[in-house]
Amino acid sequence: MQVNGVEIVDTFAEAFPMRGARVLVTALSRKWALEAARAATGFATSVIACGCEAGIEEETGDTPDGRPGVNMLFFAVSREELEKQLLQRIGQCIMTAPTTACFNNLEASQHIRVGGKLRYFGDGYQGSKLLGDRRFWRIPVMEGEFLLEDSFGVQKAVGGGNILILAETLEVALEAAEKAVVAMKQVKGIILPFPGGIVRSGSKVGSRYRFLPASTNTAYCPTLRGRVESELPPGVNAVLEIVVDGLELEAVKEAMRVGLLAACLPGVKSISAGNYGGSLGPYHLHLRELLG
């Protein structure tokens, strides 16, 4: 199968179960909502070393307090780890940012308590307010009050969807990846957790060093061609990966589909995907099936 002369490799991306949450931050201005969101989703590219994977989903004007808002998605391997990450990131990055408020923005049957624990920062002066079936906490801070929802919805989610862009040059690979990122970010319910949505240091499970759970994906490193069993066809001199996490499997599939199509530029030799023979996760997203 080819798209615009680019081979679509007959392989699959191997995705795995995660737990996801959508957090809404609002502020007096768009600037401060974005500042808080960027801080809260920082250092959250991979669960290998970051504890969670997170990113900005979208800016929004549909907010409980009518102020500029930003939706963020957070993904972790368990409900307990997700609660830990939200407590730390909301407490250290959103509560600290000027003028912010923080709301749950995911309808789910399961919840984790965030405001119900961060309220203790108020040192006994925090106040509670119940609106319908939603409880909020008003925590006194030096510029007024920080309004925070008591609990946040958590649902089953999907992590690790991916595409690999194999190109003749780094410049072509980067241009193709950037176009793919633009297309994929239009899909609601997903994030691309790596910087700018793009990964140059893709990994494989395991290492020759026993203390490392993951190491460089040697089969796709151009400088190792001839020294390892390479997956690179002739003429490929650069590979970039795009990883996608989503609240729903269908959203991950759609993001991979539009990203794959957008990346089929002149100079791209093929589009592939990372998998571990089916041993890592139960979701096998076959590239050619995504294109129908």
N, C-alpha and C positions, 0 to 999 in steps of 0.2 A: 504494500500500500504506500502511495506517495501523495503528498499534498504540496502543490506548487514546486514539484521536483524534489521535495524533502522526504526521505524515507521515514515512515512511521514504523518503528521496530515492533515486532510481534512479541511484546512482553507486557508486564503489569507492574504497577506501583503497589507496594504492600503497605497498607494502612492498618492502624491498630486502635482499639477502644481507648477513649479518654473520658474525662468529666469536664463539662464546659459551663461557663457562666457568662452572662452579659451584664456589664456594669456601666451605668450612665453617670457621667460627671457633668455638672453644670457650673457656670461661673458668671460673674458680672459681664464678662466680655468673652468673645471667641478666643482671644489670645490666651486668657488664663485657663479656659477649659482645655485648650490644646496643650498648654504647658503641663497641666496636671496629668493629662492622659499620656503624654509622652514619657513623663517621669514614672508613672505607675506601670507602664508596659515595657520599661527599659530592662535590659539584661534578662530577656525572656525568650531567647531564640530556640532553645532546645532543652527538653527535660533531662538530657544527658548530664548537664551540669548546672542548669539554671533553676530547677525546681518546678518551673511551669513554662508554657509557651503562651505568649500574649501579643496583642497588637490592637491598633485602632481599626474598628470596623467601618465607622462612618461618622461624619458630623451630622447633627440633627437640630431642628428647631422645635421638635415635638417633645417637650420636656414638662415635668410636673410643675415647675416653677416659672415656666415661660421664658427662661433665659437660654442663651446659647449652650448647646450640649455636645458631648462626644460619647459615642458608644464604644466600649472596649470589650473584647472577648478574651477570656482567660481559660486555658486548658491545662489540666494536670492528670497524673496517672490514677489518682484516687480522690474521693470526696474529701478525705482528711487533709491531703496535701493541698487541695484547692482552697480549703478554708484557711489553712496556714498562710498560703500565698496572698490571699485577699486581705487578711488581717494585716499583714506586713505592708503590703503595697498601698492599700487605702490609708492605713494609719500613718505611714511615713511619707507618702507622695501626694495624696489627695487632701487629707486633713491639713497638711502643712501649707498647701498652696492657697494664696489669697482668694477670698470670696467664694470658694467652692462649696458645692453640696453634692451628695452622692446617693444614687438610687439603684435599686434592683430594676433590671429591664428584661427579665426573662420569666415567662410563665412556666412553672415547672411544679411537679408534684413533690420534689424534694427540695429542702432548703438548708443552708448553713447560716449560722449566726455570725454576723460581722459587727453591725452596729451594737448588737446586744452585748458584745465583749469590749469593743472600743469605747463604749460609753464610760467605762471606768476612768478614762483619761480625764473626765470632768471632775474627778476627785470628790464626788458626792453632790456636786452642783448641777449635774446633768438633768435634763428634763425629758419626759416621754410624752408623745402625742399619738393617739390612735385615730386614723382616718379610714373609715370602712374596716377592712380586715388587715390593713397595713399599719405597722407601728414604726414610728420614727423617733430618733433621739436628737435632742438639741444639746450640743456639747459646747460649753463656754470656751472661747479662745480669745486671744488678745485683740482681735479686730471685730469681735462680735460673737457669732455662734456658727458652729459647723453642724449642718443638718445632714443626718445619715440614717438610711433605712436599717431597720433591725436585722432583717435576714435577706438572703439573696438566693434566687433559684439556681438549682444545679440539675443538669440533665446529662444523659449519655451522649457522647460526642465522638468524633473521628479525627485522629491525628496521623500525620505522615504521608498524606497524598503527595505525589511529586511528579515532576517531569525533568528530564535531563536533556539539555540542548547541546548537541555535538556540532562544532563549527570549525571552519577552516582557520579562523583567526580569533583572537580574544576580542577584537573590536566587533566582529560580526556576532559572536556569542553574546556580548554585552548588549548590543542593540536589540537582538532578538529577545533576550530575557527582559529587557526594559519594556518592550512592547507587550510581552506576555503579562507582565505585572500589571500594566495599565488595564488590560482586558479582564484579568482575574479579579481585580479589586472592584469591579462593577457588580460582582455576585454578592448578594447579601448573605450573611451568616457564616462568612469565612474570614480568615486572616492569613497573611503570609508572614510568619514570625521573624524571619531573618532580616538583616539590614537592607532596606530598600526592597525587600522581598526576595533577594537573590543570595544563593550560597555558592561560594567557590570551593569550600573545604568540605565537600560531601564525605560522609563517613560510612564505614562498614561495621558490623557487629564484631567485637573482639579485637585482639591485638596479640602480637608476639610477646608483649609485656603483660604479665598477668594482672597488674594493678590497673590496667586500662580497660574499660568496658567497650570502648569504640576507638577506631583509628582511621587514618586517611583511606579513602576508597581507591586502593592501588590500581584496580582494573581500569579506572578512568583517568589516571594521572598521565599526561602526555610524556613527562620526563622519565617515566618508568617503563615506557614501551620497550620491549626487548628484554626487560629484567623480570617481569612478572607476566602472568596470564592476562593479557590486555583485552578489553572490550572495545577498543578504539579502532575503527576502520581506517584505511589509508586516507591521508589528507586531513584528518582531524587533529587540531593542535590546541584546542581549548574546549572545556566543558563547564557549563554552569547549570546549577540545579535550582529549582523553585519548589519549596515545600509549602503545602497548604493544609491547614486545620479547619474543621467546620463543625457547627452544631448538628448538622444533618449530613448523612452520607451523600444524598443527592446534590447538595450544595458543593461538596468537595468534587464530585464527578463533573459538575458543570464548570467549576473553576478550572479544572484540569483540561476540559474540552476546549474552552475558549482560549486558554493560555497556549495550548498546543497549536491551535490554528494561527494565533497571532505570531507565534515564533517561527513560522515557516517562511523564512526570508532567504534571498540569494546568499550563498555562502554557508548556510546551515546544511550539513550533510545528512543529519538524521535527528529524530526525537526519540528518546528512550525513557526508561524509568528505573528507579532503584527498588530492588526487592532482595529478599534473603531466602529465596526458594520456598516461601510460604511458611517459614518457621517463626517469623516475628509477629505477624498479625493476621486476623481472619478476613480482612477486606482486601480482595485482589482486584485492582482497578485496571483492566486491560485497555491499553491505549486504543487499539483498533475498534474495540466495542464502543468506546466513548464517542467515536465518530460515526457509529451506526453501520 
